[in-house]
Amino acid sequence: MKRKIAWFYHVTFRHWILSLRVKYLNTLYGMHIASDARISLKAKLDLTNPKGIYIGSGSYIAFGAVILTHDMCRNKNASVRIGKNCFVGGNAIIMPGVEIGDSVIIGSGSVVTRSVGSNVVVAGNPAKIIKTDIKTGKLGILKKTEEAF
């Protein structure tokens, strides 16, 4: 019984903290993050140009992921847009000016240097499309298809 209560408390508290962080980033920094998007506490969002970050509904940004909206070498500020129901894997890096479509999965450790269309899986450095025509649900969870069996 104690384990169930501890688990419930942990899950509820964590959900509340992640929701509070999204509200904080939207209000204080002017980012455009959907209220049901989830951003890990260890993800890094560029505060040099915070108004250039757009994250769609149902998306998840995992631990260590970095979203950049500026490039000091080229003196460039550019917006980053992440669509609905996307998953950005741990330690992935999204460079300035990149647009990511809806239902995209970005593999862990990937470096996304170019815009990506919808319904794809990308991975690598630089990120390349490794699978097309996928479907994802909320938080970028891959839905099972007949092809997978």
Phi, psi and omega in degrees: 000319181296323179296319180296318179294316179297317179297313180299316179298315180298312182295314181295315181296317180297316178300318180295317180296315180296321177294320179295322179296319178298315178298319179298312180296320179294315185285309187283319185257349179078021176289162181244084183242128179299147185295334180261009173283151180239132180234122180302149179294340180261003174285149182245119178251133184295122180263003176290321178225068188293334181288354180266011180254122179236120179235124186282172182298137174074013180268157181228128177250116187279174183303139175075356179292145181236128176244113183258139177237011177214156176227106184293327182297319181260005181051053187235132169248130180213143181286152173240129180240127177242126185287194181280148174054044178257156175233123176252114186292167182301137178062018174285152179237128177248119185280163182298145176083003183275138173244128181247126182290187179282151176055054179245139174247125178252121184294156179299137177077005180286152174241109184268111183254343180231159179296151184233136178287186182275159172059048179224163170247129178237149178201161175108178178227103358286156184296135177231153179289126179247345176205142180240172177055050176259165175231135178236154175258199180300143182065021175072021180284125183294127177276143180289140177238167179296328182297331184288344184261000000 
